[in-house]
Amino acid sequence: MLTGHDIRHHFLEYFARHGHRIVKSSPVLPPDDTLLFANAGMNQFKDVFTGLETREYTRATSSQKCIRAGGKHNDLDEVGKTARHHTFFEMLGNFSFGDYFKEEAIAFAWELLLREFELPLERLWFTVYEDDDEAFALWKRVGAPEDRILRFGKKENFWQMGDTGPCGPCSEIHYFLGDDPADNLPQHVNGPGDTTVEIWNLVFMQFERSADGTLKPLPKPSVDTGAGLERLASVLQGKKTNYDTDLIFPIIAQIAARAGREYTYDSPDGISMRVIADHARATAFSIADGIYPGNTGRNYVLRKIMRRAIWHGRRLGIETPFLHDITAFVIDHMAVAFPELQTQADVIARVVATEEKLFSSTLAAGRKRLDEAFQHAADGVVAGADVFDLYQTYGLPVDLIAYIAEQRGLRVDEAGFEAALDEERARARESWKGGAAKAVAPAYQAALDGKPTVFRGYDHLTLADLRVRAVIRQGEIVDALRAGEVGEVVLDETPFYAASGGQVGDTGLLENEATTLRVTDTVTPVTGLTAHRVEVLRGEVRPADRVTATVDAERRRRTMLNHSATHLLHAALREVLGAHVKQAGSEVAPDKLRFDFTHYAALSADELAEIERLVNAQIRRNASLAKREMPLDAAVAAGAMALFGEKYGDVVRVVEVPGFSMELCGGTHVTATGDIGLFKIVSESSIASGVRRIVAVTGEAAFERFQTDEAILGELAETFRLGDVGELPAQIGKLQTTLRQAEREIETLKLKLAQERAESALAEARPIGDLRVLALEATDLDKSGVRQLAEHLVGKLGRGVVVIGLRGGEKVSLAVRVADALTNQLKAGHIVRELATIVGGGGGGRADFAEAGGKDPAKLTDALQAAPTIVERFLG
């Protein structure tokens, strides 16, 4: 039996013998944006077909890597349900660039299938475009019976790559897979079911379709054919489905073994295993060719594919990360034909493992809520409000929720979800447009006088000959501020940025020949008015004075780095954690940035590392920031995010890092992301239920952080006499092991010493009837030591009760052990509670052993002395 690799090799070598150049598959990442993915063998030859490119050969053959999971050619939703659909597959093809046309193409296909591969003619069907009499006659000439040549219309037999580009009539070859010859009927060709399947399509390139739909004859008629390797393998290997071929089934076997379940085609488990196998192939080949999971375009499609695979793994009961193991198997299985998989194996493993860990935490958090939403589905419809909650709170993508719902025979209320989303947007717009008016001092209203301060600080850090509009001290307008006094100065225009949207206010100088004022902060006490908080260093300042305003340029620069980095951080958080992340506060200062955001759990080390990686990747990209003003509604419609706490009017300023971040923001920013230099997260913590905080540094501060960390690591390596700081974790691990062992030995010695001391006190045990009570104080023992000491002593006493007290600073602890033979008469929990009241505490436990704590160490002796009396009382 021919293997899948044999079939690929045989196909390519056949056409090589007939003068075709074997051309390596192009990447699944197309060279331009006209396609999401390479979806046909002719993609890499498009310009050759249109005459824009000339190659040294006029005949070619290839096995092209293809993905159909978006755009016009999208098989994603059918994967796992049918025997033939895939996201990733290989397209075998032969191509003629003006060399040969229909006659030779049909003859090649006939000879390869019937002579080389020895397929039975009685199982083959041949289709042509409805008015292509030439192709019909050519099939008859090579030997096809007339009743097995069928005519179809444009939908079935006219091929085009996309809405524009090369196209033409085609001729398809179909194969009957059924067991009953009586079922081999023409109506099954291009009909429902998988009994008769298309295995090869011969496209006769005659035209180029323009954007207006017109067909222009190509310079030379050409040929583009495509035979799905997986389908051809199922035919040649006698398999009912593509998934049973040796190209895919070994992957399914790996998944079944990992899940500990048997693979059967018709079961839900079988569907899940097929989905994972297909998606693992698409994942490995996409990443190898430079496509990584993300939130837009083809990157989002890959993320969707990976997340579906992960969900199906959970459905199979695989609760630990597994997809990276399956993609590793795909690499081993396919690298013989595509060595780039092996070259990129480490990258594939790292990207898949990271994405799976990130999504697994999201899925784990939302699964209970997801199940509840499905349980509450009325008439098979999942409420839009529930879908919105899963999207908003847990970051579960809506398309994944819909997909999982479909697997359970449900559907989501998309209209209800959109309505909930629109309500949230409306609330956001209202909050952006302003809040309750704040009470302000009349002096500020008078200084404003209907004339807002003009901010010119986006383009200028120094402005000369500015008029002082008002001078304010302690909320009152005054005639002057003199040397040594502090107050506020209002100007008609200013380069100083007033604290807003989390960004701190600028500092700097206001001066002229007679006076110098240090600006310690810049604020907006009332909308439209900028007030400069100043300290008068010399001279005095009065209304109508003229001054030069100079912003502290270095402080502003560092602040801008942090502000632009905040936007990148916000976008990275949403990409890694999900679209439910919303800003809940921020501080943008020269030395650091602080960003508060909504999220349901602490971030893992992998999540933090991925966020840092994304932000720094955007910094290295050095993308120019776009800053423009536009209507609020237009900005919101374009997807702009709002910064928490900032109020917006009807016209807003939008700051965009193209392709990554878009926010409404009046703050100051860098020119290009590369100006930020470096980004480093310093801490991540919780500040309230469902609200997390990240503190980070950029630029010089980030570099200094790295230097400090390196210096500390270097000192530690030198202290431990290590040649490489990379050896530190192992060395520290050894020290911790040694320390724990020493601590155990110390505790053992303490216990032994305590036992020796306590045994001398056994003679002092007080008899009560046929039992004895021993109460004593121990020292230098931990909880485990106290328990072991009690066990030791009760064993020595026989029928008895042991009470042990222990002081610890300003607290005291008590332990009571009752011999097993006495627990039907005495309960350790009852005894210890009585004793605890003496030392100002409480406690409890089992009948045989109980513990308590107290706040009055001075009463410990009293409690121990009272132990026999309390035991006697419980004996009755």
Secondary structure, DSSP 8 states (H G I E B T S, - for coil): ---HHHHHHHHHHHHHHTT-EE-----SS-SSTT-SS--STTGGGHHHHTTS---S-SEEEEEEEEE-BSSSSB-GGGTTTSSS--SEEEEEEEEESSS--HHHHHHHHHIIIIIIS---GGGEEEEEETT-HHHHHHHHHHT--GGGEEEE-HHHHEEESSSSEEEEEEEEEEEE--S-GGG--GGGTTSSSSSEEEEEEEEEEEEEE-TTS-EEEEEEEEEEEEEEHHHHHHHHTT-SSGGGSTTTHHHHHHHHHHHT----TTSHHHHHHHHHHHHHHHHHHHHHTT----SSHHHHHHHHHHHHHHHHHHHTT--S--HHHHHHHHHHHHTTT-THHHHTHHHHHHHHHHHHHHHHHHHHHHHHHHHHHHHT-BTTEE-HHHHHHHHHHH---HHHHHHHHHHTT-EE-HHHHHHHHHHHHHHHHHHHT--------HHHHHHHTT---EE-TTT-SEEEEEEEEEEEETTEE-S-EETT-EEEEEESEES---SBTTB----EEEE-SS-EEEEEEEEEEETTEEEEEEEEEESEE-TT-EEEEEE-HHHHHHHHHHHHHHHHHHHHHHHHH-TT--EEEEEE-SS-EEEEEE-SS---HHHHHHHHHHHHHHHHHT-B-EEEEEEHHHHHHTT-EE-TT----SEEEEEEETTTEEEE--S---SBGGGG--EEEEEEEEEETTEEEEEEEEHHHHHHHHHHHHHHHHHHHHHTT-S-GGGHHHHHHHHHHHHHHHHHHHHHHHHHHHHHHHHTTGGG-EEETTEEEEEEEE-S--HHHHHHHHHHHHHHHSSEEEEEEEEETTEEEEEEEE-GGGTTT--HHHHHHHHHHHTTEEEEE-SSEEEEEES-GGGHHHHHHHHHHHHHHHH-
